Amino acid sequence: MTVVALIPAAGFGTRLASAGPKALVRLAGRPLVRHVLDRLAASGRVERAVLAVPEGTEPAFRRALRGAPMPVSVVPGGVTRRDSVRSALSASGAADEDLLCVHDAARPLVEPDEVAAVVDAAAETGAAVAAFVMVDTVKRVASGRVVETVPRGELVAATTPQVIRADLFRRAFEAAGDRDVTDDVELVERAGGAVRVVLTSRWNLKVTYPEDLAAAEAFLRGRRKAAGAPPPPSP
């Protein structure tokens, strides 16, 4: 069994005030996607990766990925995240028994041991998702008014990685047709499959806005300070 990472990275960093691909925005002097690949490799589970990027940016990504910690294939992504995942899936060359580890290029702080835990859970059940426990009260709203307070004890916030056995993932994609879904394990849910939840750190944040990037920078600075490491080189 091989574990292949599928990394949808076809988004642009407009909300980060960047005109280029979000996955190439720098965090602590290095592109977001390099942090992701380092952490996936450090899990000891992921052997190679397929990166779906904005069409026409493949050369820039290949330059940024020189010296990556695992073999990486770069393919054109699509208009939507689902299109990009489909493109990466098609290029993965995964056998039916292999595991596909879908991880957002904008989640650079995922802990390697948490990646390993999600992969191990999926190896047992066929599908698993990283998530963290909700601590805020959640309200269902319509037309600006609260309709319902949702019991928090029943909720988790799903993140990535989401790991699915290849044959199950392909069947779920086919069964979904053109229906819109918000994440990858939802395809498995809709096909009637079971999905294991693995609780992870809230620091597995998604870098979407400038304040997210600042929080990630602060987190890494704290880690380096605690380890006595020097600051990163300037971009």
Beta strands, then each sheet from edge to edge (+ up, - down):
strand 1: 3-8
strand 2: 26-27
strand 3: 30-31
strand 4: 48-53
strand 5: 72-76
strand 6: 99-102
strand 7: 127-133
strand 8: 138-142
strand 9: 145-150
strand 10: 156-165
strand 11: 196-199
sheet 1: 5+ 4+ 1+ 6+ 10- 7+ 11+
sheet 2: 2+ 3-
sheet 3: 8+ 9-
end
